[in-house]
Amino acid sequence: MRTTKTRIGFTSAALGLVLGLGLPASAAHLTAPALCGVWRVVPSPSPGTQAYRFGVSGATQSDVHAVGNAYSVPSYPSLIERWTGRA
């Protein structure tokens, strides 16, 4: 079964790191760092399947933040994740 992914945010940090956040059809999020032009998919922590990331920004390869919200009845609390360069 093929899963369709939609990229919703990118950032380019020092030393050529590019990070994209994706939303596959299953609603599980993926983080895909690209080093030297090669994309690889690594799982990102998601609180359940109802977490949404809307933006990503990075200062260096080991200091990248993604922001969004998580669904938690009856509200949508803020979600902030940090990429430290390790999967």
Backbone torsions as a table, in degrees:
resi	resn	phi	psi	omega
1	MET	NA	130.2	-178.9
2	ARG	-87.4	136.8	178.0
3	THR	-108.1	129.2	178.4
4	THR	-90.3	133.2	179.9
5	LYS	-117.5	143.3	176.7
6	THR	-121.6	124.1	177.2
7	ARG	-78.9	132.7	-178.3
8	ILE	-119.1	-6.3	178.4
9	GLY	-166.4	146.1	179.1
10	PHE	-138.9	154.1	170.3
11	THR	-146.8	150.6	176.1
12	SER	-120.5	118.5	-177.7
13	ALA	-111.5	-175.3	-179.1
14	ALA	-56.9	150.2	177.2
15	LEU	64.6	21.1	171.2
16	GLY	81.6	19.1	176.4
17	LEU	-78.0	130.8	174.0
18	VAL	-123.7	129.9	-176.9
19	LEU	-122.2	128.8	177.5
20	GLY	-121.5	142.0	176.1
21	LEU	-103.8	136.0	-178.1
22	GLY	-124.4	158.2	177.0
23	LEU	-126.9	95.2	177.4
24	PRO	-70.9	166.7	-177.7
25	ALA	-58.9	-27.5	-179.1
26	SER	-77.6	-4.2	180.0
27	ALA	73.2	8.5	172.1
28	ALA	-87.2	134.2	-174.3
29	HIS	-85.8	149.9	176.8
30	LEU	-125.8	146.2	173.3
31	THR	-117.6	129.8	-174.9
32	ALA	-126.5	94.9	176.1
33	PRO	-78.7	138.3	178.5
34	ALA	-111.6	118.1	175.8
35	LEU	-116.0	128.6	-179.7
36	CYS	57.3	33.8	175.6
37	GLY	79.6	4.9	-179.5
38	VAL	-109.1	120.7	178.8
39	TRP	-85.6	139.7	170.8
40	ARG	-137.3	144.9	-176.3
41	VAL	-97.9	128.4	174.1
42	VAL	-125.6	141.6	179.6
43	PRO	-68.8	146.4	174.9
44	SER	-114.9	149.2	-179.9
45	PRO	-67.7	130.5	178.3
46	SER	-130.1	129.4	174.7
47	PRO	-73.6	93.6	-176.0
48	GLY	74.2	-161.6	179.3
49	THR	-101.9	2.5	-177.6
50	GLN	-111.0	56.1	176.5
51	ALA	-119.9	135.7	-176.9
52	TYR	-126.8	132.0	176.8
53	ARG	-110.7	130.8	-175.3
54	PHE	-111.3	-17.2	-178.5
55	GLY	-154.9	157.9	179.1
56	VAL	-145.1	141.6	179.3
57	SER	-148.1	143.3	-179.2
58	GLY	-138.8	139.2	175.9
59	ALA	-93.1	-37.2	177.9
60	THR	-143.4	178.7	178.4
61	GLN	-65.7	-23.1	-178.3
62	SER	-112.3	18.1	178.4
63	ASP	-143.5	76.1	-178.5
64	VAL	-123.4	134.2	-179.3
65	HIS	-120.4	141.2	173.2
66	ALA	-118.3	142.9	-179.7
67	VAL	-127.2	152.3	178.4
68	GLY	179.6	-144.6	175.0
69	ASN	-148.2	162.8	179.3
70	ALA	-120.1	143.1	179.7
71	TYR	-83.6	122.7	177.6
72	SER	-144.9	106.9	-174.0
73	VAL	-51.3	128.7	5.2
74	PRO	-103.5	20.0	-173.9
75	SER	-129.3	-179.8	177.1
76	TYR	-123.8	83.2	-178.9
77	PRO	-66.3	154.8	179.0
78	SER	-63.1	148.7	178.6
79	LEU	-129.8	123.9	176.5
80	ILE	-129.5	125.7	178.4
81	GLU	-122.1	149.8	179.7
82	ARG	-122.3	131.8	174.1
83	TRP	-97.2	125.2	-177.7
84	THR	-106.5	8.5	-179.9
85	GLY	93.9	-0.5	179.5
86	ARG	-124.8	137.8	179.2
87	ALA	-79.8	NA	NA
